[in-house]
Amino acid sequence: MMKFYFLLIFLLSFLHPIHGQTAFTPENIVITSKKKKKPIFTDKNGVLHVNVPPKDVLNFKALGLVRYSDFGAKGDGKTDDMDAIAAAHAFANKHHLLVRADEGYTYYIGGKERTAIIGTDTDFGSAAFIIDDTKVQNRSASIFIVASSHEAFKLEGITSLRNNQKKIDISLPSSCLITVSNSHQKHYIRFGLNQDNGSKQTDIFVVDKNGNVDMDAPIIWDFDQITEVTALPLDETKLNITGGQFTSIANSAESKYTYYSRNIAIRRSNVVVDGLVHRITGEGEHGAPYGGFITISNCAYVTVKNSILTGHKTYSTIGSAGKSVSMGSYDLQVNRALNVSFVNCSQTNDMEDRTYWGIMSSNYSKNLVYDNCSLSRFDAHKGVANATIRNSNLGHMGINAIGCGLLTVENSTIRGRNLVNLRSDYGSTWQGEIVIRNCVFSPAEVSPTDLSLIGGSNSGQHDFGYTCYLPEKITIENLIIEDYDHPEGYQGPALFKDFNKEMTNNTYQEKFPYITTSQVLLKNVTTTSGKELRISNNMFMFKDVKVSTD
């Protein structure tokens, strides 16, 4: 009887889809098939009308593809081709056709608000795209959205969840991506120059049609209350996006937190992006930041490979604490997404150049992978559950993360200030394990007294909305620390940074206790300076850490 109740709720939920979640067929594009002289035009309300005569429909379907030129794209690098691009995709989505860019074309995309919805395989090939951000109608409107063919819907009857819960009592038509939130509980209450009041408790995971949770990306929070649960069926067929030479002409807006999203937004599961190149030109003395040229959110199983991105110039503004701060500006962003991999990706500019911000950020995600990448940063702001960096080179901003599960770094060279920096603005927390194998740590700076492998800070006086942890277990095997360029008085590297300079004896009281590491395993850790690896400058804080060497 209970299963029937949940099934009835599920069926009724189809009557109330969540507005704006998929937009597979945008409301501002109308497709017809009539004998009209005007094949494509925009009416006074901004609606794009696309008319394809019946004979042409048959020809396109027989060919199995459409090109942008079929819908009027000039490709001369001057004429705004965005309407033609959007029309081609809208038609292809309706008839399940491949979209192929015209070889040798350069498509200019101006500032008019228009988004092309990608719902079928798309081959950008060697074509060039110029995205002009100097004058835009809507800085938040994506150029392309890779959309799901399904609509998200609300679920009822789920009132609580538990960490590592294996099953939810519900029946679904297929595997779904579940997003759950509790607005009564605040997490990630940020500390520092960008301080804030936190975000509602959030989790995202996959369940099969019988409600079984995919334990490769488990539920990571206890939810005593739930204010909203949504389900989005997974797209089971793979959608491929290949090629494309994209150049963004950067905005010159005031330098404040007005993020630009003139990008490719992936909102569909099971997507592969292969061979894309993104460059940036026109960055001046000031500009607003970017949220990511490739943004991946509310989806699972996405791979970006063989692609070249570009770091954005760093600009400053006044943060929420009333002081000057550098603004994050990204070319890659992952939010609320599972099983996302970047494979054989690099960047056009020098990943050691500090005038450019770190290229990647993420929030609320699980199972993120860098494999054979050369990028300036890996980052997890509002937590990642399980992350792997292998066969890669990371530049001046290195590895910045908080989260849980297993963080693995292997066969890689890291050039940040720390081998792993646990973000202090979110409590420097990692509830789980860190494994480092066969790596080189080539620090950007060598301080006389403060070179450390695991960086961060936590005073124990700030409520981040959760208990903060240092990794329960840290394993380091075959690590070379390149500290040869050390200053006079250098004491050698430390395993842990001094996370709390005030905590020097038992008189210090933490309002929100910081749980320290229990066990460290070290095997074949060497330094080019010949100095021994120390535990920390703060021996009191780490007095109970058990270190084993082999």
N, C-alpha and C positions, 0 to 999 in steps of 0.2 A: 504493500500500500504506500509506503514511504517513497519507494522508487517511482511509483506512478505520480505522486505529488510533485516530485522534482521534475519529472518529464513534462508534466502539464505546465509548470512554471516556465520551463525552457521553451516550449512551443509558443506560449503566450509572449515570451520575450521577443520573438521575431517580429511581433507587431509594433515593437517600440525600439527600433534601432537607434544607436547613439549617433546623433547628427554630427557629420563632419569627420567621422572616423576613417572612412574609406575613400569617398569621393572618386570611385572608379569611373563613373560617368559624371563629369562636372556639370553643375547646373547652368553654368554660363556658356555652354556649347550645345548647339542644336544641330543634329545631323538629319538631313533629308535626302531623298533620292527622286528628284523630279527633273524635268527638262526645263531648266532655267538658264538665263544668260549669265547671271551673276553667281559664280560657283562658291565664293566665299566673301562674307562681309560682316561687319560689326554694326549692330543697331545702336540706337541712342542710349540704350540701357547697358551697353557694354557686352551684350550677348553675342558670341561668335556664331554665325550661321554658316554651316558647311553643307553644300549641296553637291552630290555626286550622281550624275545621270545613271540610270539602270545599266546601260551598256558598259559604262566604266566600272561599275561595281562588279559586274561579271568578269571583266578583264583583270581587275586587281585580284579577285579571288582565285582566278585561274593561275595568275602569276605567283600568288602566295605572299606578296609583299607590296608595300607602298614606299615611295620616296618623298622627301619633303618638297621636291620640285613639282611633284604631282599635284600639290596643293598651293602652288604659286610661289614657293620660296625662290628668291633670286640668287642667294649665295654669293653676292658680290662684296660682302664685308661692309656694306654701307646701308642697304635697305633693311629695315627691321623685318625679320622673318619669323618673329615669334608666333603670330597668328597661324601661319602656314605650318609651323612645327606642331603647335597644339592641335590643329585640325587633322594632320596626318595621324597623330597618335589616337585621337578620338575615333577616327574612322577605323584604324587598325584594331583598336580594342573591341569595337562593335562586331567586327568580322573575323577576329582572331588571326590577324596577319602580322608578319614580320615588318618592322620599320627599318629602313636602311637609309642612312645619310648619303647624299650625292658625293661621289668622289671628286676631290678637287675644289669643293665649295667651301666658302667661308661665310657662316651664318652670323649676322649681327643681331643681337638681342638687346633692345633698348630698355627704357625704364618703365614702360607700360605694364600694368598689373595683368599678367596672363600666365597661367601655369599649364604645362603639358603633362598629362597623366600617362605614365608608362604602364601598360598592362600586358604587353606582349614582348617577346624578344626584340631587342633593339641593337642594331649594328651601326655605331657612329663612324666606324672605319677610320680613315685618315682625315676626315673632314674637320675643319676648325670652327670653333664657336667663340665669338667675342661677346662677353656679357658686360654691358656698360652700366656700372653702378653709380655713375656720377649724378644722375637725376632719376630717382625712382619714385613711383607712385606709392608703393607699399614695400618697405624694406623686409617685411616678414614673409612675403610671398615667394615660394620656391619657384625656380625655373622648371624643374622636373620633379614630379612625385611618382615614385614607383609604388603603386597602390595595390592593395589586396583586392581580390574579386569578391571577398566576403565582407560582411558588416559586423562590427562588434555589437554585442547585446549585453544587457544587464542580467545578472543572476540574482535570484532571491533565495532566502532560506539558509544561507551560509552565515552564521553569526560569530564564529570564532575559528581560529586556525592555530596550529602548533608547529614550532620549529621541527623540521624533518618529518612532518606528517606525511604518510605514504599514500593516503587515499582520501578523497572527498566524496561524500555521499551524493552523487549527482550523475545523471546520464546525459551525454552529449552526442551530436551527430557524427563527430569526428574529433581528432585531437585538436585542442584549443590552447591558445595562449591566454592565461588568466592573469589579470592585474587586480590586486586587492589593496585597499587603503583604509586607514583609520584616522579620521581627521581629529580625533580626541587625543591622539598621542603624537608628540613632536619628536622627530629625530634630526640629526645633523644640525644641531643648533650651533651655528658657526661662531668661531672665536677669532678675534683679530681685527685687522683693518677693514675686512669685508663682513663684519659680524652681522648676524641676522637672528630671527626668532625661530629658525628651524623649518622643517617641512613635515607634512603629514606622513605617518608611518606607511610605507609602501613596500610591496613585494610583487614579483612577477615570476611565473613558472608555467610549465607545460603539463597538461593532463591529457590522458587518452579518453576515448569516448565513454569508458567505464569509470572515469574519475581517478584513475591511478596517476600519481604524480611522477614525472620523470625525475628520478633521484640523482641524475647527473647534474641537475640544476635545482636543488631542493628548496623548499620553503625555509627561509633563514630567520624569521621572526615569529614570536608568539603574538597572536592577535587576540586580545581579550574582548575587543569590540571590532566590528567591521562596519564602515559607513558606506562602502561601495565595492562591488565586485563586477568586473566585466570579463567577457570571454570573446576572443576573436579566433575563429577557425583558422587553422594553419593552411596556407597554400601548399599543396603537396607536390605540384609540378615545379620544376626549376625554371626560373626566368633569368635569361642571360643578357647582360649589357656589355658590349665590347667596344673597345677603341674610343676615339674622341680626343681632340686636342682643344682643351678649354682654356680661355684666358679671361680673367676678371680684371676689368679696369676699376681699381679700388675707389670707394667712396672717399670724399674729403669732408665728411660731416664733423660736427663737434665731437671731441673725444670724451664720450660718456657712455654709460651702459645701455646703448640703443643698438642691440645686436642686429646685424644684417643676415638674412637667410636666403640669399639669392644663390640657390644651390641645387644639388640633386638629393632629394630626401627619400630615403628608402623606408617605406612603411609596410612592406610585404615580406613574409617569410619565404625562405628558400630562394635566395637571389645570389647570383655571382656577377661581380663587376670585374672585368678583365681588360687590362691594357689602357686604362684611362690616364690622361695627363692633364693636370691643372696648374696653370701659371698665374701669377699676379703681376700687374703693372700699375703704375700711377700712384703708388703710395707716397704721400707727401709729409708735411710737418704735423698734420693732425688727421684723424679719421676715427670713425666708429668701428668697434670690433666686429668680428664675424663669428657666427655660431658653428661654422663647419661647412666646407663645400660638399663633402659627402657626409650626410647625417643619417644615422641608422637608429630607428626607434620603434617601439611597440611591435617587435617582430623577433624572429629566431632563425638561425641557420643562414647566416649571410657571410659571404667571403668576398673580400676585395683583394685582387692579386695583380701582380705585374704592372702596378700603377705608380705614377709619379705625382706627388703633391707638392705644395709650397707652404713654407712657414710664413706667417703674417707679421708685419712690423708691429713692435710693441709701442703702444701709446699709454699715457697716464691720465688719470682723472682723480677726483676726490671720492674716496670710498665712504661707506656708511658710518665709519668712525670719525669722519671729518678730516682725514689726512690723505695725502697723495698716495695713490696705489697704481701699480701697473695693471693694465686690463688684459685678461686672457682673451686671445683671438685665435681661432682654430681652423684647420682645414679638414680635420677628421673629428667627428663627434658621435658617441654612442650613448643613447639614453634608453633605459628600460628595454633592453634587448638581451637575448640569450644566444650563446654559441656563435660569436662573431670572430672571424679570423682575418688578419691582414697578412698576406703572404707575398714575399718578394716585392715589397713596396719601399720607395725611397722618396727623397725630396730634392727639389731643384736648387735650393739655397743651402749654404753651409750649415750643417746641424750643430756646429760649434759657435756660430755667430749669435751673440747674446742680444743683438738688436732685434732679433726675431723671437716671438713667443713659441713655446712648445707646441708641436703640431697637433697633438691629440688630447681629447678629454673624454671622460665617460661618467655616467651616473646610473645607479640602480641596475647594474648589469651583471651577468654571470658568464663564466667560461669565455673570457677574452684571450685571444692568442695573437702574438707577434711571431712570425716565422720567417727568417731570412729577410729581415727588414733593417733599413738604415734610416732612422728617424730621430728627431731631436728629443722626443719625450713619449713615455707611456704614463697615463694618468688616470686615476679613479678618484673623483671628488666625493660623491655620496655613495661610496662603497662599491666594491666588486666582490662577487663570490667566485673564487678560483680564477687565476690568471696564469698564463704561461708566456714566457719570453725565451725564444730559443734561436740559435744561429743568427743573432742579430747584433747590430751596433746602435747604441743609443747615445745621443748627443748631450749638449750642455745641461738640459733639464732632467735627464736620466729617468729613473723610475720613481714616480710619486703615486702613492696609493694608500687607501685604507680599505678595510673589508674583512673578509673571513674565508675560511677554507684553506686551499693550498695555493701558495704563490711560488711558482717554479721559474728559476732563471738558469739557463744552461747554454753552454757553448756560445757565450755572448761577451761583448765588450761594452762596459758601462762607463760613461765619462761624466756623470753628474757629480755633485758635491759629496753625495753618499752613494753607496752601492744600491741601497734601497732607502728612500725617504718616506717615512710614514707621516702623512700630512698632519701638521700640528693644528691647523684650523679646524679639523674634525676629530681631534683627540689622539692622533697618532695611534690608532687602534688597528690591530690585525688579530682577529680571534681565530687562530688556527696555526698553520705551519708554514715556514719559509724554507725552501730547498734551493741551494745555489751550487751548481756543478760546472766544472770546466770553464771558468769565466776569468776575464781580466777586468780588474777595476782600475781605471786610469783617471783619477780624480781631476776635476777641473781646477781645484785649488788644493794646496797642501799647507795646512796651518801648523804652526809650531806645536800647538797643544790640542787641537780639536779636529783631527781627521778620523772619521768613523764610518763603519760599514752600514750600520742601521741608524738612520737619523730621525729626528722628530723631537717633540717636547710635549709635556703634559704636567701642569702644576697640581692637578688633583683638586682645583678650586672651581672649575667651570663644569656646568652640567651640559653635556653634549646631547642628552636625550637617551643615552645608553651607557652601559658599563664599557670602559675602554680597556683594551688588552694589548700588551706586547705579545708577539708570537709565543705560543706555548712551547714550541720546539723549533729550533733553527739548526739546519744541517748545511755545512759548507765543506765542499770537497773540491780539491784541485783549483784553488783560487790564487791568482797572481795579483798582488797589489803593487801597482806601478807608482811608488812614492819616491822615485829617485831625485826628483827636482824639489827637495825639501829644504826649508829655511833653517837657519841656525837655531839650535835649541829644540829641534823637532824630537818629540818623545816617542814617535811610532804610532801606528794606527790603533784605534780602539774598536772593539766590536760594537759597543753601544755609545751613542752620543750621550752627553749629560742631559737627560730628559727633564731634570728638575734641579736646578742649582741650589734651591732653598732646602731641599731634602738631604740633610747631611747627618742627621741623627734622629733618635726616636721621639724627639720633642715636636717634630713637624707633623701636623695633622692634615690629612687630606679629607675634604668634604665629600669628594667623589673618588674613591680609591682607584688607583691605576694598577691593574694586575700585571705583574712583571713575568718575564720568561722563566720557565722551569728548567729547560735543558738545552744545551748547545753541544753539537757534535762537530768537531773540527778535524779535517784530514788533509794534509798537504797544502797548508796555507802559507804562502811565501811572500816576502816583500823584497823589492829591488833595493831598498835602503839597508836591508839586513836587520832592521828593527823588529822586535817581537810584537805580535798582536796582543794588545792589552784588553782587559774587559771594558773599562770605562774610566773617565776622569772621576766619576761619582761611584766609588766603590761601595758606599753605604747602600745606595739604591739597589745595586745589583749583587749584594752580598750573598744572596741565597741561590744565585744561578749556578747550576751544576754544569761544568764544562768538561767534556771528554775529548781527548785527542787520541789519534791512532798513528 
